Amino acid sequence: MSIRKSILFNVYLAFGLIILFAGAVVVQLCRVQLVQGDKWKAMAHENSTRVKIIEADRGNIFSADGSLLATSVPEYELHMDMMAAGIADDKTFDEQIELLSAQMSKFFKDQPASAYSRMFRQARKEKSRYQLVRRNVTFQDLAVIRKFPVFSLGRYKGGLIVDLHNNRILPYRSLAARTIGYHNQNIKNPVGLEGAYASYINGESGKRLEQRLAGGVWIPVDEDQDVQPKEGADIISTIDINFQDVAQNALMKQLIKADAEHGTVILMQVATGAVKAVANFTRMPDGTFKEKYNYAIAGNQDPGSTFKVASYMALLEDRMVDTNTLVNTGEYKVPGNSHVIKDSHGSIGVVTVKKAFEESSNAAVAFLVNRAYNSNQARFTNHLYNWHLNEKMGLQIPGEATPVIKTPKNASWNKNLTLPQMAYGYEMQMTPLKMLSFYNAIANDGKYISPIFVTEIRRLGNTIERFHARTINDKICSDITLGKMRGMLEGVVSEGTGKNIIRSDVYKIAGKTGTAQVADNAKGYRTEKKQYQASFCGYFPADHPKYSLIVVINDPKNGYYGAQVAGPAFKEIADKVYASTLGIERAPVRYVGNTTLPKTKQGNVKALKQVYGQLQLKPLYASLNNSVDTSSGIAFEDTKTKAGTVPNVVGMGLSDALYFMGNAGYKVTVRGSGTVSSQSVTGGSLIPKGSKITIELE
C-alpha cells in the first residue's frame, strides 16, 4: 500500500471512530433525556431539596390550681455562614469579626474575645457555611444577639442561622416528677402523664420544603407553602402542688429517720378519686433519695395488716362475728399444719373483735377467718373478687401492676395454711394505690371508685375532653357493716396501735397500721436477713371524710411497726392538709354601713387613688380579717404582684390586665369583653416568661 493510501486510510478510520463516538454520545443523551429523564430529575431534586419536619409546640401539664408542672421552653442553636454576602470581602470580615467576638465574649462571659476570633477565623479559612456558634440560647438572649455586629445585617448578609429546639422543663423540678413522667420515642414503655397523653401533648408536626445551597446550607423554598404545626393540648392534672410538696418532704424525712430503702405516699380526694399528691423515693448508692420507680402503682407486695379491713368486712357482712364477739389473741395453731400464728407484741388475752382489730392481732383474725370459711374457702375469696380486688383499676397513667389474689383453684393454694395467712395480708400482692382505693371506698359510703390523675384536656383554652372517676363497685357492703368498719378504724387511732402517734386532738383520723415481712423471691419469708414493710392507711376527718392517705415505707432499719415508722409521716401530712383546707374558715370581706358600693375593677393603685381624689372620695383598704366602715369612703383591695410570678388579673378591665401581664413578660390571648372572670394560669404561679396565658372576660 502506498504512503498516500495508508495516510488516507488512517484519516478515514479516525474520522469514522469520531463519528461513531459522537453518535453514541447523541444516543446516550437522548436516552438520558427522553427515557431516563424523570428518574434523574427526581434524583437531582431529591439531593437538592428536602422536607423538614417543623416541631410542634408541646402542650403543658398543669396542677389542679393552674400551676405549671411541665412546659416547653424554646431554646436556640446558633450557626453562622462564614461566606455570607455581608462579610464576603476579607477586609470587611477582619473589621467586623473582631467587634462580633468582643460582643460575644462580653455577653456570655464564658471565654475571651480572642477565643471567639480564632474560632471565626478558622471557620472562615475552612469556608464553613454552617459553623456552630452557640447552643442553648434563650429567646431573650437571641433578641440581643441579633443586634450584634455582622448578625445585625440579617440572615443572608450576616450569616446568622438559627435552629429552634423545644426543651421540656419542670418548673417545680422534683415535685411529682415521676407522675409527670417523660416521653421519648426511643423508649418503648411510656412513663407518667407525659407518656400516657403523648398523642395529645405532642400536637401535630408541620412541614417545610427546603433547598440546599452551595456549602450544604438549607433555606426555605416557599414559606407560604409550609404546613404549619398544630400545637399540643394541655393536660389538667389532679395534683395539688402544695400537698405534693408536703407529701414529699414528710416521706423524705421519715425515710431518712427510719434508714429505709424506699417508700411511697398517696393522697386522694374521697368523693372524686382525684389523686392530689403521690411521692415515690428510692435510696441511691450515695445515700440520697430520688424518684426512680413508681411504687404507688407498680409496687406489688404483701399488704400486711392493712388488709385486715377486708377480712373483717367479710366476717361482719356474713354475720360470722360482731364487733363485741370475744376472741382469744393468744397463739393460734393452724389445724392440719405445724404453723403457729402469733402476735409480735404478745397476747392481750380474750378481747372483743373490735379490740383485736384495734390492736392488730394476727392470731385473732387468722382464727376467725379460718373458723368461718374453712369448710367453704371460696366463700371468703369470692368477697375479694366481688370487690374487684383482683383486677387492675384502669389508671390514666401506665405501669399499673396486676393484683395477685389467690383462690382455692390456684395450684399454690394450701388448704390448711393459705386462708389464715390471707386473713392478715399474706400470700397475695397489692399495690399501695389499690389498698388506698379500698379504704377510700369505706370513707366514701361504700362507693368504690378508680383513682384519677387527669381531669381535663384543653386545647387553646377550650376543654376538649373531661374525665371523672370510674365506679368499680357501687356498694362494697351494707350500711350496717360499713358503720361498724368505720367505727373500728376510728378506734385504731383513738384507742389502738395508732393512739400515741397518729391521734389528733383537733380532728378525727380513721385508719389501720400495717407491718408485713417482705418475701425474698424464691427464698420466701424464711431468710437470714428479714425485711419488713411498714404502712398506715386511712382517711380524715373521720366524721366527714375528705381525704384518704397511705404511707408505705420499705425495709426500715430503725424499727418496723407501722405506727412507729409510717405513722409520723401520715400524721404530718394529714395535719398540714387539714390545716390548709379544712380547719381554717376564711372570713369573707365585709363592709359595714348603708353605703351602696359602686361597681369597681381592680387595677393600677396610683390611678385609682387619683380618680378617688378627683371625686373627693376617701379610699379605704379592705382586708380579709377586718371589716371596713364605708360610710365615709369606698373600700378597695390593693393589687400586689410578686416579681417572677403570674399576676392575678381577675376582676380587672382589659387594659389593666394587659398592662400587668405584659410587664410580667407573658403573651396574652383574650376572649370576651368586660371584666376578667378567669385566667388559664392561676395568679402567683411560677412559669417561664414568654408563656401563653388566656384570659376570659365577662
C-alpha positions in Angstrom: 0.0 0.0 0.0 1.3 3.4 -1.0 2.0 6.0 1.6 -0.8 8.2 0.3 -3.4 5.4 0.7 -2.1 4.5 4.1 -2.5 8.1 5.3 -6.0 8.3 3.8 -7.0 5.0 5.4 -5.9 6.2 8.9 -7.7 9.5 8.4 -10.9 7.8 7.4 -10.6 5.3 10.2 -10.1 8.1 12.8 -12.9 10.1 11.3 -15.2 7.1 11.4 -14.4 6.4 15.0 -15.1 10.0 15.9 -18.4 9.9 14.0 -19.2 6.6 15.8 -18.3 8.0 19.3 -20.3 11.2 18.6 -23.3 9.1 17.5 -23.0 7.1 20.7 -23.0 10.3 22.8 -26.1 11.6 21.0 -27.8 8.3 21.5 -26.9 8.3 25.2 -28.0 11.9 25.6 -31.4 11.1 24.0 -31.7 8.0 26.3 -30.9 10.0 29.4 -33.1 12.9 28.4 -36.1 11.1 27.0 -36.1 7.6 28.5 -34.5 8.2 31.9 -35.2 11.9 32.3 -37.8 11.5 35.0 -35.6 9.3 37.1 -32.5 11.6 37.0 -34.7 14.7 37.6 -36.2 13.1 40.7 -32.8 12.1 42.0 -31.4 15.6 41.4 -34.5 17.1 43.1 -34.1 14.7 46.0 -30.5 15.6 46.5 -31.0 19.3 46.4 -34.3 19.6 48.3 -35.8 18.1 51.5 -38.9 18.2 53.5 -38.0 19.4 57.0 -40.3 18.5 59.9 -41.3 21.5 61.9 -41.6 20.6 65.6 -44.9 21.5 67.2 -45.2 23.3 70.5 -45.9 20.7 73.1 -48.8 21.2 75.4 -48.3 22.0 79.1 -49.2 19.9 82.1 -50.9 21.9 84.9 -51.7 21.1 88.5 -55.2 21.4 89.8 -54.7 25.0 90.8 -53.3 26.0 87.4 -49.6 25.9 88.4 -47.3 24.7 85.6 -45.9 21.2 86.2 -44.3 20.7 82.8 -43.8 23.1 79.9 -41.7 23.5 76.8 -39.3 26.4 76.7 -37.8 27.4 73.2 -34.1 27.1 73.0 -32.0 28.1 70.0 -28.8 26.7 68.4 -26.8 29.4 66.6 -24.8 28.6 63.4 -23.0 31.0 61.0 -22.4 31.1 57.3 -18.8 32.3 57.1 -19.1 33.1 53.4 -22.3 35.3 53.8 -22.6 38.2 51.4 -22.1 40.9 54.0 -18.7 39.6 55.0 -17.5 38.2 51.7 -14.8 40.9 51.5 -11.8 39.9 53.6 -11.2 43.5 54.8 -14.8 43.8 56.0 -14.6 40.4 57.6 -11.5 41.3 59.6 -13.0 44.6 60.8 -16.4 43.2 61.8 -15.4 39.9 63.2 -13.3 41.5 66.0 -16.3 43.6 67.0 -18.5 40.5 67.0 -16.0 38.5 69.1 -15.9 41.2 71.7 -19.7 41.4 72.0 -20.0 37.6 72.3 -17.3 37.5 75.0 -18.9 40.3 76.9 -22.4 38.9 76.7 -21.8 35.3 77.6 -18.7 35.8 79.8 -17.5 32.2 79.0 -14.3 32.9 77.1 -12.1 35.8 75.9 -12.8 37.7 72.7 -9.6 36.2 71.2 -11.0 32.7 71.5 -14.2 33.7 69.6 -12.0 35.4 67.0 -9.9 32.3 66.5 -13.0 30.2 66.0 -14.5 32.5 63.5 -11.2 32.9 61.5 -10.6 29.1 61.4 -14.1 28.6 60.2 -13.6 31.3 57.5 -10.4 29.6 56.4 -12.3 26.3 56.0 -15.1 28.1 54.2 -17.7 26.7 56.6 -21.3 27.5 55.7 -22.7 26.1 58.9 -20.3 26.9 61.8 -21.7 26.1 65.2 -21.5 29.3 67.4 -23.6 28.6 70.5 -26.1 26.1 71.9 -28.9 26.5 74.4 -29.7 30.2 73.7 -32.9 31.6 75.1 -35.4 33.7 73.3 -34.4 36.8 75.3 -30.7 36.2 74.5 -31.4 35.7 70.8 -33.1 39.1 70.7 -29.9 40.7 71.9 -27.6 38.7 69.8 -29.4 39.6 66.6 -28.2 43.2 67.2 -24.6 42.3 67.4 -22.1 43.4 64.6 -22.4 41.2 61.5 -25.5 39.4 62.8 -27.4 42.7 62.5 -27.0 42.6 58.7 -29.7 39.9 58.5 -29.9 36.2 57.7 -28.2 36.3 54.3 -25.8 39.1 54.7 -24.8 38.5 58.3 -24.8 34.7 58.0 -26.7 34.0 61.3 -28.6 30.7 61.1 -31.0 30.0 64.0 -32.3 26.5 64.7 -35.2 26.2 67.2 -35.5 23.3 69.7 -38.1 22.9 72.4 -36.6 22.0 75.8 -39.0 20.3 78.2 -38.7 21.6 81.8 -40.3 21.0 85.1 -40.7 24.4 86.9 -41.1 22.7 90.2 -38.2 20.3 89.4 -38.6 17.1 91.5 -42.2 17.7 92.7 -44.4 14.9 91.2 -41.6 14.2 88.7 -42.4 10.5 88.4 -46.1 11.2 88.0 -45.5 13.8 85.3 -43.1 11.3 83.7 -41.5 11.8 80.3 -41.9 10.9 76.7 -39.2 9.6 74.4 -39.9 7.9 71.1 -36.8 5.7 71.7 -38.3 4.4 74.9 -40.7 1.5 74.4 -42.7 1.9 77.7 -44.3 5.3 78.3 -43.9 6.9 81.7 -46.4 9.1 83.7 -48.7 11.7 82.2 -46.2 12.7 79.5 -46.2 9.1 78.2 -49.9 8.4 78.6 -51.1 11.5 76.9 -48.3 12.0 74.4 -50.7 11.9 71.5 -52.4 15.0 72.9 -49.4 16.8 74.3 -47.1 16.4 71.2 -49.5 18.1 68.8 -49.0 17.7 65.1 -45.7 18.5 63.4 -45.6 20.8 60.4 -43.6 20.5 57.1 -41.3 22.9 55.2 -39.7 22.4 51.8 -36.0 23.4 51.8 -33.4 23.7 49.1 -29.7 23.1 49.6 -27.2 25.8 48.5 -23.5 25.5 48.0 -21.7 24.6 51.2 -24.6 22.5 52.5 -26.8 25.3 53.7 -30.6 24.7 53.6 -33.0 27.5 53.0 -36.9 27.5 52.7 -38.2 27.3 49.1 -41.6 28.9 49.6 -42.7 29.7 53.2 -46.2 30.3 52.0 -46.5 26.6 51.1 -45.3 25.5 54.6 -47.7 23.2 56.5 -47.8 24.9 59.9 -47.6 22.7 63.1 -50.5 22.3 65.4 -49.6 22.9 69.0 -50.3 20.2 71.6 -53.1 20.2 74.0 -52.8 21.0 77.7 -53.3 18.4 80.5 -55.0 19.5 83.7 -53.9 17.1 86.4 -55.4 16.5 89.8 -52.1 17.1 91.6 -52.1 19.9 94.2 -48.6 21.4 94.2 -48.8 22.4 97.8 -49.9 19.0 99.0 -47.3 17.4 96.8 -44.6 19.4 98.5 -45.9 18.4 101.9 -46.1 14.7 101.0 -42.6 14.6 99.5 -41.0 16.4 102.5 -42.8 14.2 105.0 -41.8 11.0 103.2 -38.2 12.0 102.7 -37.9 13.0 106.4 -39.3 9.6 107.5 -37.2 7.6 105.1 -34.0 9.2 106.4 -35.1 8.8 110.1 -36.1 5.1 109.6 -33.0 4.4 107.4 -35.3 2.8 104.9 -34.7 1.7 101.3 -37.8 3.1 99.6 -41.3 4.4 100.2 -44.4 5.9 98.8 -47.2 8.3 99.8 -50.5 8.8 98.1 -53.1 11.5 99.0 -56.6 11.0 97.4 -59.8 13.0 97.5 -62.5 10.8 98.8 -65.5 11.9 96.8 -63.9 12.4 93.4 -61.0 9.9 93.5 -58.6 12.7 92.5 -55.0 11.9 93.4 -53.8 15.2 95.0 -50.3 14.0 95.8 -48.1 11.0 95.1 -44.5 10.6 96.1 -42.0 7.7 95.5 -38.4 7.8 96.7 -35.7 5.2 96.4 -32.3 5.2 98.2 -29.5 5.7 95.7 -25.9 4.3 96.1 -24.7 7.6 97.5 -27.3 7.5 100.2 -29.6 10.2 98.8 -33.2 9.5 97.8 -34.7 10.1 94.3 -37.8 9.2 92.3 -36.7 6.2 90.2 -39.7 3.9 90.4 -43.4 4.4 90.9 -44.1 2.1 93.8 -47.5 3.7 94.3 -49.0 2.0 91.2 -46.4 -0.7 90.4 -45.1 -1.8 93.7 -46.9 -5.1 94.2 -46.2 -6.6 97.7 -48.0 -8.3 100.6 -50.1 -5.5 102.2 -49.9 -7.0 105.7 -52.3 -5.8 108.4 -53.8 -3.0 106.4 -55.6 -5.8 104.5 -57.5 -6.9 107.7 -60.2 -4.4 106.8 -61.2 -6.8 104.0 -61.1 -9.8 106.3 -63.3 -8.2 109.0 -65.6 -6.7 106.4 -66.3 -10.2 105.0 -66.8 -11.6 108.5 -69.2 -8.8 109.5 -71.1 -8.9 106.2 -71.6 -12.7 106.5 -72.6 -12.2 110.2 -69.9 -14.6 111.3 -68.9 -12.1 114.1 -69.9 -8.8 115.6 -67.8 -6.1 117.0 -68.5 -7.3 120.6 -67.7 -11.0 119.8 -65.0 -12.3 122.1 -61.8 -13.8 120.6 -58.5 -15.1 122.0 -55.4 -13.2 120.9 -53.0 -16.0 122.1 -51.0 -18.2 119.8 -53.1 -19.8 117.0 -52.0 -23.3 115.9 -53.3 -23.8 112.5 -55.3 -27.1 112.2 -53.6 -29.7 110.0 -50.4 -27.7 109.9 -47.4 -27.2 112.2 -47.5 -23.4 111.6 -48.2 -21.2 114.6 -49.5 -17.7 114.2 -48.8 -15.2 117.0 -48.5 -11.5 117.6 -45.1 -9.9 117.8 -46.3 -7.6 120.6 -47.6 -10.6 122.6 -51.1 -11.7 123.5 -53.6 -9.3 125.1 -55.9 -12.1 126.2 -59.5 -12.6 125.3 -60.9 -9.4 123.9 -63.7 -8.2 121.7 -63.4 -8.3 117.9 -63.2 -4.5 117.9 -60.3 -4.5 120.3 -58.5 -7.3 118.4 -58.7 -5.2 115.3 -57.6 -2.0 117.0 -54.5 -3.8 118.5 -53.9 -5.6 115.1 -53.9 -9.1 116.4 -52.8 -11.6 113.6 -53.7 -14.6 115.7 -57.3 -13.4 116.2 -58.1 -12.6 112.6 -56.4 -15.8 111.4 -58.5 -17.8 113.8 -61.8 -16.0 113.0 -61.4 -16.3 109.2 -60.2 -19.9 109.3 -63.1 -20.9 111.6 -65.7 -19.1 109.5 -64.6 -20.2 106.0 -62.5 -23.3 106.3 -65.3 -25.6 105.1 -66.0 -23.3 102.2 -62.8 -21.4 101.5 -64.0 -20.0 98.2 -66.7 -18.0 100.0 -64.0 -15.8 101.5 -62.1 -15.2 98.2 -65.5 -14.6 96.4 -65.8 -11.5 98.6 -62.4 -10.3 97.4 -63.3 -10.9 93.8 -66.8 -9.3 94.1 -65.0 -6.2 95.4 -62.7 -6.4 92.3 -59.5 -6.5 94.4 -58.1 -8.9 91.9 -58.4 -6.5 89.0 -56.4 -3.6 87.7 -58.2 -0.2 88.2 -57.5 1.1 84.7 -55.4 4.0 85.7 -54.8 7.0 83.4 -51.0 6.5 83.7 -49.1 3.4 82.5 -47.4 0.9 84.7 -50.2 -0.4 87.0 -49.3 -3.8 88.4 -51.9 -6.6 88.3 -53.0 -7.6 91.9 -52.5 -11.2 92.9 -55.4 -12.7 94.9 -55.4 -16.4 95.2 -58.5 -18.7 95.1 -58.8 -22.4 96.1 -58.4 -23.2 92.4 -54.8 -22.0 92.3 -52.1 -24.6 92.3 -50.2 -22.8 95.1 -53.3 -22.8 97.4 -52.7 -24.7 100.6 -56.0 -25.8 102.0 -54.7 -25.7 105.6 -52.5 -22.6 105.6 -53.4 -20.1 102.8 -56.7 -19.0 104.2 -55.4 -18.0 107.6 -52.4 -16.4 106.1 -54.5 -14.3 103.7 -56.6 -13.1 106.7 -53.8 -10.8 107.8 -52.4 -9.8 104.4 -50.0 -12.5 103.2 -49.9 -14.8 100.2 -51.2 -12.0 98.0 -49.9 -8.9 96.2 -51.4 -5.5 96.0 -50.1 -2.0 95.2 -50.4 0.8 97.7 -52.8 2.7 95.5 -55.0 -0.4 95.2 -55.1 -0.7 99.0 -55.8 3.0 99.4 -58.7 2.8 97.0 -60.4 0.2 99.1 -60.1 2.3 102.2 -61.4 5.3 100.2 -64.5 3.2 99.4 -65.1 2.8 103.1 -64.8 6.6 103.6 -67.0 7.2 100.5 -70.0 5.4 102.0 -69.1 2.2 100.3 -68.7 3.5 96.8 -65.5 2.1 95.3 -64.1 4.3 92.5 -61.0 4.2 90.4 -58.4 7.0 91.2 -57.8 9.6 88.5 -54.8 11.7 87.7 -56.2 13.9 85.0 -59.5 15.9 85.0 -59.4 17.7 81.6 -57.6 18.1 78.3 -57.7 21.6 76.9 -56.7 23.0 73.5 -56.3 26.7 73.2 -58.0 27.1 76.5 -61.1 25.1 75.5 -62.0 21.8 77.1 -62.0 19.0 74.6 -62.2 16.1 77.0 -63.2 15.8 80.6 -62.6 12.8 83.0 -64.4 11.5 86.0 -63.6 8.6 88.3 -65.0 5.2 87.1 -67.2 3.4 89.6 -65.8 0.0 90.3 -68.4 -1.1 92.9 -71.5 0.9 93.8 -71.6 -0.6 97.3 -69.0 -2.8 98.7 -71.0 -3.8 101.8 -74.2 -3.0 103.7 -74.5 0.3 105.6 -74.5 -1.7 108.9 -71.2 -3.3 108.1 -69.8 -0.1 106.8 -70.7 1.7 110.0 -69.0 -0.9 112.1 -65.9 -0.9 110.0 -65.6 2.9 110.2 -66.0 2.7 114.0 -63.3 0.1 114.2 -60.9 2.2 112.0 -61.5 5.2 114.2 -60.8 3.0 117.3 -57.4 2.1 115.9 -56.3 5.8 116.2 -58.2 6.7 119.3 -57.6 3.5 121.4 -55.4 1.1 119.4 -52.0 0.9 117.7 -52.2 4.5 116.3 -53.2 6.2 119.6 -49.8 7.6 120.7 -48.5 8.7 117.3 -51.4 9.4 114.9 -54.2 10.6 117.1 -55.2 14.3 116.8 -57.0 16.4 119.4 -58.3 18.8 116.6 -59.9 16.4 114.2 -60.6 12.6 113.9 -58.5 10.2 111.9 -59.5 6.7 110.9 -57.1 4.1 109.6 -55.1 0.9 110.1 -51.5 0.2 110.8 -49.7 -2.4 108.8 -46.5 -4.4 109.3 -45.5 -7.1 106.8 -42.5 -9.2 106.3 -41.4 -8.9 102.7 -40.7 -12.1 100.8 -37.3 -12.5 99.1 -38.4 -14.1 95.8 -37.6 -17.8 95.7 -36.3 -17.7 99.3 -39.7 -16.8 100.6 -40.1 -15.3 104.1 -37.5 -17.6 105.8 -34.4 -15.5 105.1 -31.4 -14.8 107.3 -32.0 -11.0 107.0 -35.7 -10.3 107.4 -37.1 -7.2 105.6 -40.3 -5.5 106.6 -42.8 -3.1 105.1 -44.4 -0.6 107.5 -47.6 1.2 106.4 -50.5 3.2 107.6 -53.7 3.7 105.5 -56.7 5.7 106.5 -58.8 8.8 105.9 -59.7 12.1 107.6 -61.6 13.8 109.1 -63.2 10.6 110.1 -66.7 12.1 110.8 -66.9 13.6 107.3 -64.1 12.2 105.2 -62.5 14.4 102.6 -59.1 12.8 102.0 -57.7 9.3 102.1 -54.0 8.7 102.6 -51.5 5.9 102.6 -47.8 5.8 103.7 -45.7 2.8 102.9 -42.0 2.5 104.0 -40.0 -0.5 102.9 -37.1 -2.1 104.7 -36.7 0.3 107.6 -33.7 -0.4 109.8 -34.8 1.7 112.8 -37.9 -0.1 113.9 -40.5 -1.7 111.6 -44.0 -1.3 113.2 -46.5 0.6 111.0 -47.4 3.2 113.6 -43.8 3.8 114.6 -42.4 4.1 111.1 -45.2 5.2 108.7 -47.4 6.9 111.3 -45.3 10.1 111.8 -45.4 10.9 108.0 -49.1 10.2 107.9 -49.8 12.5 110.8 -47.6 15.3 109.4 -49.3 15.2 106.0 -52.8 14.9 107.4 -52.2 17.8 109.9 -51.0 20.2 107.1 -53.7 19.2 104.7 -56.4 19.7 107.3 -55.0 23.0 108.4 -54.7 24.4 104.9 -58.1 23.3 103.5 -60.5 22.0 106.2 -59.7 23.6 109.6 -59.4 27.2 108.7 -62.5 29.1 107.8 -61.5 32.2 105.8 -63.6 35.2 106.6 -65.1 37.0 103.6 -64.7 40.7 103.1 -67.5 42.5 104.8 -68.5 46.2 104.5 -70.4 47.9 107.3 -72.8 50.8 106.8 -75.5 51.8 104.4 -73.3 52.8 101.5 -74.0 51.1 98.3 -70.7 50.3 96.7 -70.3 51.3 93.0 -69.0 48.5 90.7 -65.3 48.8 90.5 -62.4 46.9 88.9 -59.0 46.1 90.2 -56.2 47.9 88.5 -53.3 50.4 89.0 -53.4 51.7 92.6 -51.9 55.2 91.7 -54.5 55.7 89.0 -57.3 54.6 91.3 -56.2 57.0 94.0 -56.1 59.8 91.5 -59.7 59.1 90.5 -60.8 58.9 94.1 -59.1 62.3 94.7 -60.9 64.0 91.8 -64.2 62.6 93.0 -63.4 63.6 96.6 -63.8 60.1 97.8 -61.8 58.6 100.6 -60.1 55.3 99.7 -60.4 52.6 102.4 -58.2 49.5 102.4 -60.1 46.3 102.8 -58.6 43.1 104.2 -59.7 39.5 104.8 -59.7 39.9 108.5 -61.1 43.4 109.2 -64.5 45.0 108.3 -64.4 48.4 106.8 -66.9 51.1 107.6 -67.7 52.6 104.2 -69.9 55.4 105.4 -67.1 57.8 104.8 -65.4 56.3 101.8 -65.2 53.3 99.3 -63.2 50.1 100.1 -60.9 48.5 97.7 -58.1 45.9 97.8 -54.6 46.8 96.7 -53.3 44.6 93.8 -49.8 43.4 94.5 -47.8 41.2 92.2 -44.6 39.3 93.2 -41.8 39.6 90.7 -41.3 36.4 88.6 -44.9 35.1 89.2 -48.1 35.3 87.1 -50.2 38.4 88.1 -53.7 37.8 89.4 -55.8 39.9 86.9 -59.3 38.5 87.8 -61.6 41.5 88.3 -59.6 43.9 86.2 -60.5 45.6 83.0 -58.8 44.5 79.7 -56.3 47.4 79.6 -55.1 46.9 83.2 -54.9 43.1 82.7 -52.8 43.5 79.6 -50.6 46.0 81.4 -49.9 43.7 84.3 -49.4 40.6 82.1 -47.2 42.5 79.6 -45.0 43.9 82.3 -44.6 40.4 83.7 -43.4 39.1 80.3 -46.3 36.9 79.3 -48.2 36.6 76.0 -51.9 37.1 76.4 -54.9 35.7 74.4 -58.2 37.5 75.2 -61.7 36.1 74.9 -64.9 38.0 75.6 -65.4 41.6 76.8 -66.0 43.3 80.1 -64.1 42.3 83.3 -61.6 39.5 83.6 -63.5 36.5 85.1 -60.8 33.8 84.8 -57.2 33.2 83.6 -55.7 29.9 82.3 -52.8 30.1 84.8 -53.5 30.9 88.4 -52.1 34.1 89.8 -48.9 33.5 91.8 -47.8 30.5 89.7 -44.2 30.3 88.6 -43.9 29.8 84.9 -41.3 31.0 82.3 -41.6 34.4 80.7 -42.9 34.3 77.2 -45.5 31.6 78.1 -49.0 31.9 76.7 -51.9 32.8 79.1 -55.5 33.0 78.1 -57.8 35.5 80.0 -61.6 35.4 79.7 -63.8 38.5 80.2 -67.5 38.7 81.0 
